[in-house]
């Protein structure tokens, strides 16, 4: 029994170190994008976030729940989403900036399937 517990502990630690899905503290690997590489509209959205608005879309600022766990796991309410307009589209489109209460910003242009951390 003792060997089994030790073995399970080792497997759990390996899973955590490797960032395996399902491990308790798995941290997703997120590519980064420089702020200068973002579309112009994303830079405008970032400035609006930093100013506190006003935002053009009624859903801007709502809590982003991170259901798919593509971003680091944080308590509910840590992340908020904001629309990055797509030229030529009437609706919100797929582009968003996710702002963390801890000061990180993430960009997605494929409606939450992938994220890149915004760096300066």
FISE-916659 format. One line per field, with one value per atom (N, C-alpha, C): residue number from 1; x, y, z; residue in three letters. Coordinates in steps of 0.02 Angstrom, whole numbers, padded with zeros to 5 digits. Example, Ala and Ser with C-alpha at 12.3 -4.5 7.8 and 13.67 -1.06 7.14 Angstrom:
REM FISE-916659
n: 1,1,1,2,2,2
X: 00660,00615,00660,00642,00684,00645
Y: -00284,-00225,-00165,-00112,-00053,00002
Z: 00390,00390,00390,00354,00357,00394
res: ALA,ALA,ALA,SER,SER,SER
REM end
This chain:
REM FISE-916659
n: 1,1,1,2,2,2,3,3,3,4,4,4,5,5,5,6,6,6,7,7,7,8,8,8,9,9,9,10,10,10,11,11,11,12,12,12,13,13,13,14,14,14,15,15,15,16,16,16,17,17,17,18,18,18,19,19,19,20,20,20,21,21,21,22,22,22,23,23,23,24,24,24,25,25,25,26,26,26,27,27,27,28,28,28,29,29,29,30,30,30,31,31,31,32,32,32,33,33,33,34,34,34,35,35,35,36,36,36,37,37,37,38,38,38,39,39,39,40,40,40,41,41,41,42,42,42,43,43,43,44,44,44,45,45,45,46,46,46,47,47,47,48,48,48,49,49,49,50,50,50,51,51,51,52,52,52,53,53,53,54,54,54,55,55,55,56,56,56,57,57,57,58,58,58,59,59,59,60,60,60,61,61,61,62,62,62,63,63,63,64,64,64,65,65,65,66,66,66,67,67,67,68,68,68,69,69,69,70,70,70,71,71,71,72,72,72,73,73,73,74,74,74,75,75,75,76,76,76,77,77,77,78,78,78,79,79,79,80,80,80,81,81,81,82,82,82,83,83,83,84,84,84,85,85,85,86,86,86,87,87,87,88,88,88,89,89,89,90,90,90,91,91,91,92,92,92,93,93,93,94,94,94,95,95,95,96,96,96,97,97,97,98,98,98,99,99,99,100,100,100,101,101,101,102,102,102,103,103,103,104,104,104,105,105,105,106,106,106,107,107,107,108,108,108,109,109,109,110,110,110,111,111,111,112,112,112,113,113,113,114,114,114,115,115,115,116,116,116,117,117,117,118,118,118,119,119,119,120,120,120
X: 00041,00000,00044,00096,00140,00172,00193,00223,00173,00110,00058,00049,00045,00037,00097,00157,00217,00216,00198,00195,00144,00086,00035,00059,00094,00121,00172,00216,00266,00232,00183,00147,00112,00083,00051,00100,00159,00210,00235,00244,00267,00214,00151,00097,00096,00107,00107,00166,00225,00284,00277,00245,00238,00180,00138,00080,00028,00023,-00024,-00096,-00139,-00209,-00235,-00275,-00304,-00263,-00200,-00162,-00187,-00184,-00215,-00189,-00126,-00099,-00069,-00099,-00074,-00077,-00023,-00021,-00014,-00062,-00058,00002,00031,00085,00052,00069,00038,00092,00085,00132,00121,00169,00160,00158,00132,00129,00147,00189,00209,00152,00144,00089,00092,00152,00160,00136,00130,00108,00032,-00002,-00075,-00107,-00168,-00204,-00216,-00221,-00232,-00292,-00345,-00406,-00393,-00346,-00330,-00295,-00253,-00220,-00271,-00322,-00375,-00413,-00429,-00464,-00423,-00357,-00314,-00316,-00315,-00319,-00386,-00440,-00505,-00507,-00478,-00476,-00438,-00381,-00340,-00374,-00417,-00454,-00518,-00540,-00603,-00664,-00654,-00709,-00713,-00766,-00826,-00814,-00850,-00841,-00897,-00881,-00932,-00982,-00965,-01010,-01035,-01098,-01130,-01099,-01071,-01041,-00968,-00940,-00870,-00866,-00817,-00806,-00838,-00877,-00908,-00855,-00870,-00824,-00812,-00749,-00730,-00714,-00750,-00748,-00690,-00662,-00605,-00626,-00684,-00710,-00660,-00629,-00584,-00516,-00504,-00440,-00380,-00388,-00332,-00288,-00315,-00277,-00260,-00211,-00196,-00259,-00265,-00324,-00321,-00374,-00380,-00452,-00464,-00533,-00580,-00643,-00694,-00695,-00699,-00700,-00632,-00580,-00513,-00508,-00540,-00534,-00597,-00587,-00642,-00627,-00679,-00668,-00691,-00655,-00670,-00665,-00709,-00711,-00657,-00625,-00579,-00616,-00640,-00679,-00641,-00679,-00652,-00681,-00638,-00663,-00706,-00763,-00807,-00860,-00856,-00907,-00955,-01018,-01068,-01071,-01061,-01064,-00997,-00990,-00929,-00870,-00883,-00828,-00795,-00737,-00703,-00647,-00627,-00568,-00585,-00544,-00555,-00489,-00491,-00437,-00466,-00430,-00448,-00401,-00429,-00389,-00394,-00337,-00334,-00329,-00359,-00354,-00283,-00239,-00169,-00126,-00158,-00122,-00100,-00114,-00097,-00154,-00134,-00182,-00168,-00222,-00217,-00259,-00235,-00270,-00290,-00351,-00374,-00406,-00391,-00424,-00467,-00474,-00514,-00567,-00594,-00649,-00633,-00578,-00558,-00526,-00514,-00481,-00407,-00377,-00307,-00296,-00244,-00229,-00154,-00138,-00068,-00065,-00015,-00006,00024,-00005,00019,00078,00133,00193,00209,00248,00265,00328
Y: -00060,00000,00063,00063,00121,00135,00082,00091,00120,00099,00125,00200,00221,00292,00332,00306,00340,00345,00291,00289,00341,00344,00392,00464,00475,00541,00561,00515,00529,00544,00504,00516,00584,00603,00668,00725,00719,00771,00776,00719,00720,00753,00737,00768,00844,00867,00939,00972,00942,00971,00975,00925,00923,00964,00988,01028,00985,00922,00876,00897,00890,00905,00860,00888,00849,00852,00873,00879,00941,00939,00990,01060,01068,01135,01143,01110,01115,01187,01212,01280,01275,01303,01298,01337,01312,01348,01399,01462,01515,01554,01558,01598,01672,01713,01785,01822,01882,01927,01997,02029,02097,02144,02194,02242,02274,02282,02312,02265,02201,02152,02145,02174,02168,02210,02191,02235,02303,02354,02422,02425,02389,02390,02362,02315,02287,02340,02380,02434,02484,02499,02544,02514,02449,02415,02415,02404,02406,02474,02527,02595,02606,02580,02587,02549,02490,02450,02489,02516,02552,02615,02646,02706,02689,02627,02607,02621,02628,02638,02710,02728,02689,02637,02581,02526,02524,02507,02508,02450,02396,02338,02327,02311,02304,02247,02196,02138,02150,02205,02220,02227,02192,02195,02139,02095,02040,01990,01951,01901,01847,01833,01777,01719,01663,01608,01559,01557,01513,01439,01422,01353,01303,01320,01273,01269,01314,01315,01326,01368,01386,01440,01475,01525,01496,01525,01500,01500,01448,01440,01492,01532,01585,01583,01614,01616,01652,01629,01661,01736,01775,01848,01880,01839,01866,01893,01860,01879,01914,01965,02000,02006,02001,02001,02066,02084,02146,02132,02161,02151,02190,02157,02191,02191,02249,02252,02223,02192,02166,02208,02244,02285,02245,02274,02242,02197,02183,02142,02186,02167,02206,02185,02121,02097,02103,02067,02072,02034,01985,01948,01902,01875,01825,01853,01914,01941,01971,01952,01976,01989,02032,02039,02017,01974,01953,01988,02025,02063,02028,02019,01988,02043,02032,02080,02088,02040,02044,02079,02107,02149,02116,02051,02019,02029,02032,02038,01981,01952,01898,01916,01896,01910,01845,01842,01786,01814,01783,01804,01747,01694,01636,01616,01664,01656,01604,01615,01578,01509,01491,01426,01429,01488,01496,01567,01575,01640,01654,01718,01740,01795,01789,01839,01901,01959,02022,02047,02060,02087,02154,02194,02260,02261
Z: 00000,00000,00000,00040,00045,-00023,-00059,-00125,-00174,-00169,-00213,-00202,-00140,-00124,-00150,-00138,-00162,-00238,-00272,-00345,-00371,-00341,-00362,-00350,-00295,-00281,-00334,-00352,-00404,-00470,-00489,-00552,-00551,-00495,-00489,-00497,-00467,-00473,-00544,-00577,-00646,-00690,-00678,-00716,-00707,-00645,-00632,-00665,-00662,-00693,-00769,-00798,-00870,-00895,-00848,-00869,-00903,-00883,-00914,-00900,-00951,-00938,-00883,-00840,-00786,-00722,-00726,-00664,-00627,-00562,-00521,-00535,-00549,-00559,-00628,-00678,-00746,-00769,-00798,-00824,-00899,-00937,-01010,-01036,-01089,-01123,-01169,-01159,-01198,-01234,-01300,-01339,-01322,-01340,-01328,-01394,-01390,-01447,-01422,-01459,-01441,-01457,-01416,-01426,-01496,-01523,-01589,-01644,-01631,-01680,-01683,-01634,-01631,-01686,-01707,-01753,-01720,-01760,-01735,-01688,-01705,-01664,-01594,-01587,-01521,-01478,-01509,-01472,-01446,-01486,-01465,-01405,-01410,-01356,-01292,-01297,-01237,-01204,-01244,-01216,-01180,-01210,-01178,-01112,-01110,-01048,-00994,-01012,-00964,-00938,-00980,-00960,-00923,-00929,-00898,-00941,-01007,-01053,-01078,-01110,-01125,-01179,-01175,-01221,-01272,-01334,-01387,-01384,-01349,-01348,-01277,-01272,-01207,-01167,-01199,-01164,-01144,-01165,-01146,-01070,-01041,-00969,-00930,-00964,-00928,-00906,-00856,-00830,-00883,-00895,-00938,-00892,-00901,-00854,-00866,-00925,-00940,-00934,-00960,-00958,-00986,-01043,-01077,-01044,-00996,-00959,-01004,-01054,-01097,-01065,-01016,-00979,-00910,-00875,-00808,-00764,-00724,-00681,-00625,-00622,-00571,-00545,-00489,-00463,-00512,-00512,-00553,-00539,-00592,-00586,-00598,-00605,-00617,-00688,-00736,-00806,-00831,-00874,-00906,-00980,-01021,-01093,-01125,-01179,-01215,-01290,-01328,-01400,-01435,-01483,-01529,-01596,-01618,-01680,-01740,-01784,-01847,-01903,-01940,-01995,-02044,-02063,-02111,-02079,-02015,-01982,-01944,-01944,-01908,-01834,-01820,-01752,-01717,-01662,-01622,-01653,-01694,-01724,-01673,-01689,-01648,-01606,-01617,-01584,-01516,-01465,-01398,-01363,-01314,-01265,-01199,-01164,-01097,-01049,-01003,-00954,-00887,-00855,-00790,-00737,-00680,-00625,-00600,-00618,-00598,-00650,-00702,-00750,-00814,-00823,-00886,-00936,-01000,-01054,-01104,-01129,-01178,-01239,-01297,-01360,-01393,-01418,-01458,-01521,-01577,-01639,-01667,-01628,-01650,-01599,-01565,-01517,-01464,-01429,-01370,-01383,-01445,-01458,-01441,-01449,-01432,-01406,-01366,-01337,-01344,-01347,-01343,-01290,-01247,-01195,-01226,-01211,-01240,-01199,-01234,-01201,-01231,-01195,-01220,-01259
res: UNK,UNK,UNK,UNK,UNK,UNK,UNK,UNK,UNK,UNK,UNK,UNK,UNK,UNK,UNK,UNK,UNK,UNK,UNK,UNK,UNK,UNK,UNK,UNK,UNK,UNK,UNK,UNK,UNK,UNK,UNK,UNK,UNK,UNK,UNK,UNK,UNK,UNK,UNK,UNK,UNK,UNK,UNK,UNK,UNK,UNK,UNK,UNK,UNK,UNK,UNK,UNK,UNK,UNK,UNK,UNK,UNK,UNK,UNK,UNK,UNK,UNK,UNK,UNK,UNK,UNK,UNK,UNK,UNK,UNK,UNK,UNK,UNK,UNK,UNK,UNK,UNK,UNK,UNK,UNK,UNK,UNK,UNK,UNK,UNK,UNK,UNK,UNK,UNK,UNK,UNK,UNK,UNK,UNK,UNK,UNK,UNK,UNK,UNK,UNK,UNK,UNK,UNK,UNK,UNK,UNK,UNK,UNK,UNK,UNK,UNK,UNK,UNK,UNK,UNK,UNK,UNK,UNK,UNK,UNK,UNK,UNK,UNK,UNK,UNK,UNK,UNK,UNK,UNK,UNK,UNK,UNK,UNK,UNK,UNK,UNK,UNK,UNK,UNK,UNK,UNK,UNK,UNK,UNK,UNK,UNK,UNK,UNK,UNK,UNK,UNK,UNK,UNK,UNK,UNK,UNK,UNK,UNK,UNK,UNK,UNK,UNK,UNK,UNK,UNK,UNK,UNK,UNK,UNK,UNK,UNK,UNK,UNK,UNK,UNK,UNK,UNK,UNK,UNK,UNK,UNK,UNK,UNK,UNK,UNK,UNK,UNK,UNK,UNK,UNK,UNK,UNK,UNK,UNK,UNK,UNK,UNK,UNK,UNK,UNK,UNK,UNK,UNK,UNK,UNK,UNK,UNK,UNK,UNK,UNK,UNK,UNK,UNK,UNK,UNK,UNK,UNK,UNK,UNK,UNK,UNK,UNK,UNK,UNK,UNK,UNK,UNK,UNK,UNK,UNK,UNK,UNK,UNK,UNK,UNK,UNK,UNK,UNK,UNK,UNK,UNK,UNK,UNK,UNK,UNK,UNK,UNK,UNK,UNK,UNK,UNK,UNK,UNK,UNK,UNK,UNK,UNK,UNK,UNK,UNK,UNK,UNK,UNK,UNK,UNK,UNK,UNK,UNK,UNK,UNK,UNK,UNK,UNK,UNK,UNK,UNK,UNK,UNK,UNK,UNK,UNK,UNK,UNK,UNK,UNK,UNK,UNK,UNK,UNK,UNK,UNK,UNK,UNK,UNK,UNK,UNK,UNK,UNK,UNK,UNK,UNK,UNK,UNK,UNK,UNK,UNK,UNK,UNK,UNK,UNK,UNK,UNK,UNK,UNK,UNK,UNK,UNK,UNK,UNK,UNK,UNK,UNK,UNK,UNK,UNK,UNK,UNK,UNK,UNK,UNK,UNK,UNK,UNK,UNK,UNK,UNK,UNK,UNK,UNK,UNK,UNK,UNK,UNK,UNK,UNK,UNK,UNK,UNK,UNK,UNK,UNK,UNK,UNK,UNK,UNK,UNK,UNK,UNK,UNK,UNK
REM end
